[in-house]
């Protein structure tokens, strides 16, 4: 039986209490970490602090819902992400089946519009196989062969990936939260951490009702007041704050050589008449893979609705969905960027040209739709009138002015906190095995009460089996 406590009740029961583990951030990562941590031992007291009124309110619930196959990830440079994505597909399929949640095995097709792009697809084919995909799950075909599979698509060649799926990550995260709560996890929703203080046995966190914070308007959206003011204590702290994770690390003196930049991904919803245009999502080869700018895709969601997107429009904060929030964040973020390695990126001519094109795609519907018309010529921009839900991805730039391609994991010197920075796509796909990896690492380091998770059963998984499948990455 799942006992669901309203967040207000949780606050009244537990505010001012001490926890063994406090996780900052209630996105899909923080919630997954709580799910596995709370399953280790009934005596471990876990809390998740989330400033929004519900879990997965931001990036975790504002995405395409794809369970990505690991063909885009260099196995040498993104080994952990690639392994986690490969295992994540099967774990999400099992979890969705047990909970009767949306899961559709629908595949994806990556197209080379020009002949010169086929070499990139050949590279993706090699990567996909090295990352675990079988021959029957990934195949390179020419344009005429693809026309037999997807008659509306025009391309020179295509990578047909059959082991990829679609889901609803917001619903999955909500389910993980409910499961975590049955093991005693406390979710402090509508609550923002406004101060960290080291104390003898860990941390004291000062928290505030999000409604009282200056940027609270980005979180509320008419949902009732659930936030409270006060302090909580943690023996150990995990920073899984997504778009604010770098800021959290900076606030306690860590990773000061890194800075974050934010990009709003926008979508256009296709009318019903286009919902059967293709059987699966169609992606195109990115022109500049070293930057977080992907040419907009043709997206087929789990409910069979279709969208065009996302682009990557630079914004000044992790919640800058509108002009007012952008204006509020403009000056402090600009000062931060000019004093960091990001200044080298900002003044790079290629980056500036890319930014201009992304901004153009934001103000011009035709500019964005025409990117997809290159391989789906039947689409008419005049038939598309409704915008989809925008999400914001935060990327990390190092002191050399380069985008960091992989997740950044930072241990505090005194062993009292752990920070997960730059956790981007395919983060949601691989979040279950990735979270097991993090929990096992922390247990092994003596940060939690359990030191060996080999025989721990959490939901349908024995955690030792998951760790073994990850292969010691």
C-alpha positions as CSV (number, residue, x, y, z in Angstrom):
1,X,0.0,0.0,0.0
2,X,1.4,3.4,-1.0
3,X,0.9,6.0,1.7
4,X,1.0,9.5,0.1
5,X,1.7,12.4,2.6
6,X,0.7,15.8,1.4
7,X,3.8,18.1,1.5
8,X,2.3,20.4,4.2
9,X,1.9,17.4,6.5
10,X,5.5,16.3,5.7
11,X,6.8,19.8,6.7
12,X,4.9,19.8,10.0
13,X,6.1,16.3,10.9
14,X,9.7,16.7,10.0
15,X,10.8,20.4,9.8
16,X,13.8,21.0,12.1
17,X,14.6,17.3,12.1
18,X,17.9,15.7,11.3
19,X,18.4,13.4,8.3
20,X,21.1,11.0,7.3
21,X,20.9,12.1,3.7
22,X,19.4,15.3,2.2
23,X,19.2,15.5,-1.6
24,X,18.9,19.0,-3.1
25,X,16.7,18.8,-6.2
26,X,13.5,16.9,-7.0
27,X,14.0,16.3,-10.7
28,X,14.2,12.8,-12.1
29,X,17.8,12.5,-10.8
30,X,17.2,13.6,-7.2
31,X,14.0,11.5,-7.0
32,X,15.8,8.4,-8.4
33,X,18.6,8.8,-5.9
34,X,16.1,9.0,-3.1
35,X,14.3,5.8,-4.4
36,X,17.5,3.7,-4.2
37,X,18.9,5.4,-1.1
38,X,15.7,4.9,0.9
39,X,15.6,1.2,-0.2
40,X,19.0,0.5,1.3
41,X,17.9,0.3,4.9
42,X,14.7,1.3,6.7
43,X,16.7,3.2,9.3
44,X,18.3,5.6,6.7
45,X,16.4,8.9,7.0
46,X,16.3,10.6,3.5
47,X,14.8,14.0,2.5
48,X,14.5,15.6,-0.9
49,X,14.3,19.5,-1.0
50,X,12.6,20.8,-4.2
51,X,11.7,24.4,-4.7
52,X,8.9,23.6,-7.3
53,X,5.5,22.5,-6.1
54,X,6.0,19.0,-7.7
55,X,8.8,16.8,-8.7
56,X,10.0,16.9,-12.4
57,X,8.6,20.3,-12.8
58,X,11.5,21.7,-14.8
59,X,13.8,20.0,-17.3
60,X,12.8,16.4,-16.2
61,X,9.2,17.0,-17.3
62,X,9.9,19.4,-20.2
63,X,11.6,17.1,-22.8
64,X,10.8,14.9,-25.7
65,X,10.2,11.8,-23.5
66,X,12.6,9.7,-25.4
67,X,14.5,6.7,-24.0
68,X,17.6,7.1,-26.1
69,X,19.6,4.4,-27.6
70,X,23.4,4.9,-26.9
71,X,24.6,5.5,-30.5
72,X,25.3,9.2,-30.1
73,X,27.8,8.8,-27.3
74,X,31.5,8.2,-27.7
75,X,32.3,5.1,-25.6
76,X,35.7,6.4,-24.8
77,X,34.6,9.9,-23.7
78,X,31.1,9.2,-22.4
79,X,31.4,5.7,-21.1
80,X,29.2,6.1,-18.0
81,X,26.4,7.9,-19.9
82,X,26.5,5.3,-22.7
83,X,26.4,2.3,-20.4
84,X,23.7,3.9,-18.3
85,X,21.6,4.6,-21.4
86,X,22.0,1.1,-22.6
87,X,20.8,-0.4,-19.3
88,X,18.2,2.3,-18.7
89,X,16.0,1.2,-21.6
90,X,15.4,-2.2,-20.0
91,X,15.0,-0.8,-16.5
92,X,12.4,1.7,-17.6
93,X,10.6,-0.9,-19.6
94,X,10.4,-3.2,-16.6
95,X,9.4,-0.3,-14.2
96,X,6.8,1.0,-16.6
97,X,5.3,-2.4,-17.0
98,X,5.0,-3.0,-13.3
99,X,3.4,0.4,-12.7
100,X,1.3,0.5,-15.8
101,X,3.0,3.7,-17.0
102,X,3.5,4.9,-20.6
103,X,6.2,3.1,-22.5
104,X,6.4,2.6,-26.3
105,X,9.1,0.9,-28.2
106,X,9.1,2.9,-31.4
107,X,12.8,3.4,-32.4
108,X,14.3,6.5,-34.0
109,X,15.9,7.3,-37.4
110,X,18.9,9.6,-37.8
111,X,19.2,11.0,-41.3
112,X,22.1,12.3,-43.3
113,X,20.5,14.9,-45.7
114,X,23.7,15.4,-47.6
115,X,26.1,12.8,-48.9
116,X,28.9,14.2,-46.8
117,X,27.1,13.5,-43.6
118,X,27.0,9.7,-44.1
119,X,30.5,9.4,-42.4
120,X,28.9,10.7,-39.2
121,X,26.3,8.0,-39.4
122,X,29.0,5.4,-39.9
123,X,30.7,6.6,-36.7
124,X,27.4,6.5,-34.8
125,X,26.9,2.9,-36.0
126,X,30.3,1.9,-34.6
127,X,29.6,3.7,-31.3
128,X,26.2,2.1,-31.0
129,X,27.6,-1.4,-31.4
130,X,30.4,-0.7,-29.0
131,X,27.9,0.5,-26.5
132,X,25.9,-2.7,-26.7
133,X,23.4,-2.4,-29.5
134,X,23.0,-5.6,-31.6
135,X,23.1,-5.8,-35.4
136,X,19.3,-6.2,-35.6
137,X,18.9,-3.1,-33.3
138,X,20.9,-0.6,-35.4
139,X,21.3,-0.5,-39.2
140,X,22.7,1.9,-41.8
141,X,20.6,2.1,-45.0
142,X,20.6,4.3,-48.1
143,X,17.9,6.8,-49.1
144,X,15.9,4.4,-51.3
145,X,15.9,1.7,-48.6
146,X,14.6,4.2,-46.0
147,X,11.8,5.3,-48.4
148,X,10.4,1.8,-48.0
149,X,10.3,2.3,-44.2
150,X,9.3,5.9,-44.0
151,X,8.0,7.1,-47.5
152,X,7.8,10.8,-46.5
153,X,11.4,11.1,-45.5
154,X,14.0,12.4,-47.9
155,X,17.7,11.7,-47.2
156,X,21.0,10.5,-48.6
157,X,21.3,7.7,-45.9
158,X,19.9,6.9,-42.5
159,X,20.7,5.1,-39.3
160,X,17.7,3.0,-38.3
161,X,17.8,2.4,-34.5
162,X,15.1,0.0,-33.4
163,X,15.9,-0.1,-29.6
164,X,14.7,3.3,-28.6
165,X,11.5,4.2,-26.8
166,X,9.1,6.9,-25.7
167,X,7.6,7.6,-22.3
168,X,6.4,10.4,-20.0
169,X,9.3,11.2,-17.6
170,X,7.1,13.4,-15.3
171,X,4.8,10.5,-14.6
172,X,7.7,8.2,-14.0
173,X,9.3,10.6,-11.6
174,X,6.0,11.0,-9.7
175,X,5.8,7.2,-9.4
176,X,9.4,7.0,-8.1
177,X,8.6,9.7,-5.5
178,X,5.6,7.7,-4.3
179,X,7.7,4.5,-4.0
180,X,10.4,6.4,-2.2
181,X,7.9,7.8,0.3
182,X,6.8,4.3,1.2
183,X,10.3,3.8,2.5
184,X,10.1,6.9,4.6
185,X,11.6,9.6,2.3
186,X,10.4,13.1,3.1
187,X,9.8,15.4,0.1
188,X,9.9,19.1,1.0
189,X,8.2,20.5,-2.0
190,X,7.7,24.3,-2.5
191,X,10.9,24.7,-0.5
192,X,14.1,26.4,-1.6
193,X,17.5,26.0,0.1
194,X,18.8,29.5,0.7
195,X,21.9,28.7,2.9
196,X,24.4,26.0,3.6
197,X,26.3,25.8,6.9
198,X,28.9,23.2,7.8
199,X,28.4,21.9,11.3
200,X,30.2,19.3,13.3
201,X,28.4,16.2,12.0
202,X,27.4,17.4,8.5
203,X,25.3,20.3,7.3
204,X,22.6,22.7,8.4
205,X,20.4,23.9,5.5
206,X,18.3,27.0,5.8
207,X,15.2,26.6,3.8
208,X,12.4,29.0,2.7
209,X,9.0,28.8,1.3
210,X,9.5,29.2,-2.5
211,X,6.7,31.7,-2.6
212,X,8.8,34.1,-0.5
213,X,11.8,33.9,-2.9
214,X,12.3,36.6,-5.5
215,X,11.9,34.2,-8.5
216,X,9.1,32.2,-7.0
217,X,6.8,33.2,-9.9
218,X,8.5,30.6,-12.0
219,X,7.6,27.8,-9.8
220,X,4.0,28.3,-8.6
221,X,1.7,28.5,-11.6
222,X,-1.4,28.5,-9.4
223,X,-0.5,25.5,-7.2
224,X,-1.3,25.8,-3.5
225,X,1.3,26.9,-1.0
226,X,3.3,24.0,0.3
227,X,6.6,25.6,1.3
228,X,7.8,26.3,4.8
229,X,10.6,28.3,6.4
230,X,13.1,26.7,8.8
231,X,16.3,24.7,9.1
232,X,17.1,21.0,8.5
233,X,20.2,19.1,9.3
234,X,22.0,16.5,7.1
235,X,24.8,14.1,7.9
236,X,25.4,13.9,4.2
237,X,24.4,16.1,1.3
238,X,23.8,15.3,-2.4
239,X,23.6,18.2,-4.8
240,X,21.3,17.1,-7.7
241,X,20.0,20.6,-8.3
242,X,20.0,20.5,-12.1
243,X,20.2,24.0,-13.6
244,X,21.4,25.3,-10.2
245,X,23.8,22.5,-9.3
246,X,26.9,24.6,-10.3
247,X,25.6,27.5,-8.1
248,X,25.1,25.2,-5.2
249,X,28.7,23.9,-5.6
250,X,30.0,27.4,-5.8
251,X,28.1,28.4,-2.7
252,X,30.2,26.0,-0.6
253,X,33.5,26.7,-2.4
254,X,33.6,23.9,-4.9
255,X,34.2,23.7,-8.7
256,X,34.8,27.4,-9.0
257,X,36.7,26.8,-12.3
258,X,33.3,25.9,-13.9
259,X,30.4,28.0,-14.9
260,X,27.0,27.1,-16.4
261,X,25.2,28.5,-19.4
262,X,21.5,28.0,-20.1
263,X,19.6,27.2,-23.3
264,X,15.9,27.2,-23.8
265,X,14.6,24.5,-26.1
266,X,11.4,25.4,-27.8
267,X,8.9,23.3,-29.7
268,X,6.1,23.7,-32.2
269,X,3.2,21.3,-32.1
270,X,2.1,19.7,-35.3
271,X,-1.6,19.6,-36.2
272,X,-3.5,16.3,-36.0
273,X,-3.3,15.8,-39.8
274,X,0.5,15.3,-39.4
275,X,0.4,12.8,-36.6
276,X,0.7,9.8,-39.0
277,X,3.3,11.4,-41.2
278,X,6.0,9.0,-39.9
279,X,5.9,6.0,-37.7
280,X,8.9,7.2,-35.6
281,X,10.9,10.2,-34.6
282,X,13.4,11.5,-37.2
283,X,16.6,13.3,-36.2
284,X,19.2,14.9,-38.4
285,X,23.0,14.8,-38.1
286,X,24.1,17.9,-36.0
287,X,26.3,20.3,-37.9
288,X,28.3,21.3,-34.8
289,X,28.4,18.4,-32.3
290,X,30.8,20.2,-29.9
291,X,28.1,22.7,-29.1
292,X,24.8,22.1,-27.4
293,X,22.9,23.0,-30.6
294,X,21.0,20.2,-32.3
295,X,19.1,20.8,-35.5
296,X,15.4,20.5,-34.5
297,X,13.9,17.0,-34.8
298,X,10.6,15.6,-35.9
299,X,9.3,14.2,-32.6
300,X,6.7,11.4,-32.2
301,X,5.7,11.4,-28.6
302,X,4.4,8.4,-26.6
303,X,0.8,9.6,-27.1
304,X,1.5,9.7,-30.9
305,X,1.3,13.5,-31.0
306,X,4.1,15.2,-33.0
307,X,6.3,18.2,-32.5
308,X,9.2,20.0,-34.2
309,X,12.1,21.0,-31.8
310,X,14.0,21.7,-29.8
311,X,16.2,24.6,-30.7
312,X,18.7,26.1,-28.2
313,X,18.1,29.7,-27.4
314,X,20.6,31.3,-24.9
315,X,18.9,32.5,-21.7
316,X,20.2,34.0,-18.5
317,X,18.9,31.6,-15.9
318,X,17.8,27.9,-15.5
319,X,14.1,29.0,-15.2
320,X,14.1,31.8,-17.8
321,X,11.0,30.7,-19.7
322,X,9.8,34.2,-20.1
323,X,11.1,37.7,-20.7
324,X,10.7,38.9,-17.2
325,X,12.9,36.2,-15.7
326,X,15.5,36.8,-18.4
327,X,15.6,40.5,-17.6
328,X,15.9,39.7,-13.9
329,X,18.9,37.3,-14.4
330,X,20.6,39.3,-17.2
331,X,23.0,41.5,-15.1
332,X,24.2,39.0,-12.5
333,X,24.6,36.2,-15.1
334,X,26.5,38.5,-17.5
335,X,28.9,39.6,-14.8
336,X,29.5,35.9,-13.8
337,X,30.1,34.9,-17.5
338,X,32.5,37.7,-18.1
339,X,34.6,36.7,-15.1
340,X,34.8,33.0,-16.1
341,X,36.2,30.8,-18.9
342,X,32.8,31.3,-20.7
343,X,34.1,34.7,-21.9
344,X,36.2,32.8,-24.5
345,X,33.2,31.0,-25.8
346,X,31.0,34.2,-25.9
347,X,33.5,36.0,-28.2
348,X,34.1,33.0,-30.4
349,X,32.8,33.9,-33.9
350,X,31.4,30.4,-34.7
351,X,29.6,30.4,-31.4
352,X,28.1,33.8,-32.1
353,X,26.9,32.7,-35.5
354,X,25.3,29.7,-34.0
355,X,23.6,31.8,-31.3
356,X,22.2,34.1,-34.0
357,X,20.7,31.2,-35.9
358,X,19.1,29.8,-32.7
359,X,17.6,33.2,-31.8
360,X,16.4,33.5,-35.4
361,X,14.7,30.1,-35.1
362,X,12.9,31.3,-32.0
363,X,11.5,34.5,-33.5
364,X,10.8,32.9,-36.9
365,X,8.6,29.8,-37.0
366,X,9.5,29.3,-40.7
367,X,13.2,29.2,-39.9
368,X,12.7,26.4,-37.4
369,X,10.2,24.4,-39.5
370,X,12.4,24.7,-42.6
371,X,15.2,22.8,-40.8
372,X,12.8,19.8,-40.6
373,X,11.5,20.3,-44.1
374,X,14.9,19.4,-45.4
375,X,14.0,15.8,-44.7
376,X,10.2,16.0,-44.4
377,X,9.3,18.3,-47.3
378,X,5.5,17.7,-46.9
379,X,5.4,19.8,-43.8
380,X,3.8,23.3,-44.3
381,X,4.8,25.9,-41.8
382,X,1.5,27.7,-42.3
383,X,-0.3,24.6,-40.9
384,X,1.6,24.8,-37.6
385,X,0.3,27.3,-35.2
386,X,0.7,26.1,-31.6
387,X,3.8,26.3,-29.5
388,X,4.8,23.4,-27.3
389,X,6.2,23.4,-23.8
390,X,9.7,24.9,-23.6
391,X,12.4,23.4,-21.4
392,X,15.8,24.7,-20.4
393,X,19.1,22.7,-20.5
394,X,22.1,23.9,-18.6
395,X,25.6,23.1,-19.9
396,X,28.9,23.6,-18.1
397,X,31.9,25.5,-19.5
398,X,35.4,25.0,-18.1
399,X,38.1,27.6,-17.5
400,X,39.5,27.0,-21.0
401,X,36.2,28.1,-22.5
402,X,35.2,24.6,-23.7
403,X,31.8,22.9,-23.2
404,X,32.3,20.0,-20.8
405,X,31.0,16.9,-22.7
406,X,30.3,14.6,-19.8
407,X,28.8,14.6,-16.3
408,X,31.0,16.1,-13.6
409,X,31.1,14.3,-10.2
410,X,32.6,16.2,-7.3
411,X,33.4,14.9,-3.8
412,X,33.7,17.4,-1.0
413,X,37.2,17.3,0.6
414,X,35.8,16.4,4.0
415,X,33.5,13.7,2.6
416,X,30.3,15.3,3.7
417,X,28.8,16.2,0.3
418,X,28.7,15.0,-3.3
419,X,27.8,17.1,-6.3
420,X,26.4,16.0,-9.7
421,X,27.1,18.7,-12.3
422,X,26.4,18.9,-16.0
423,X,23.9,16.0,-15.9
424,X,22.4,16.3,-19.4
425,X,20.9,14.1,-22.1
426,X,20.7,11.1,-22.1
427,X,20.3,11.7,-18.3
428,X,16.7,10.7,-18.0
429,X,17.2,7.6,-20.1
430,X,20.0,6.3,-17.9
431,X,19.0,7.8,-14.6
432,X,18.1,4.5,-12.9
433,X,21.4,2.7,-13.4
434,X,23.3,6.0,-13.0
435,X,21.7,6.5,-9.6
436,X,22.6,3.0,-8.5
437,X,26.1,3.7,-9.5
438,X,26.2,6.9,-7.4
439,X,24.6,5.2,-4.4
440,X,27.1,2.3,-4.6
441,X,30.0,4.7,-4.8
442,X,28.8,6.6,-1.8
443,X,28.2,3.4,0.2
444,X,31.7,2.1,-0.7
445,X,33.1,5.4,0.6
446,X,31.3,5.1,3.9
447,X,29.1,8.0,3.3
448,X,25.9,6.1,4.1
449,X,25.1,3.4,6.7
450,X,25.3,0.5,4.2
451,X,28.7,-0.4,2.8
452,X,27.8,-3.3,0.5
453,X,24.7,-3.1,-1.7
454,X,25.3,-6.4,-3.5
455,X,22.3,-8.2,-2.1
456,X,20.0,-5.2,-1.6
457,X,16.7,-5.5,-3.4
458,X,15.1,-2.3,-4.5
459,X,11.9,-2.6,-6.5
460,X,12.4,-5.2,-9.2
461,X,16.2,-5.0,-9.1
462,X,19.0,-6.4,-7.1
463,X,21.4,-3.5,-6.9
464,X,24.5,-5.7,-7.1
465,X,23.3,-6.9,-10.5
466,X,23.0,-3.4,-11.8
467,X,26.4,-2.5,-10.6
468,X,27.9,-5.6,-12.3
469,X,26.1,-4.7,-15.6
470,X,27.7,-1.2,-15.5
471,X,31.0,-3.0,-15.5
472,X,32.9,-0.8,-13.0
473,X,32.6,2.5,-14.9
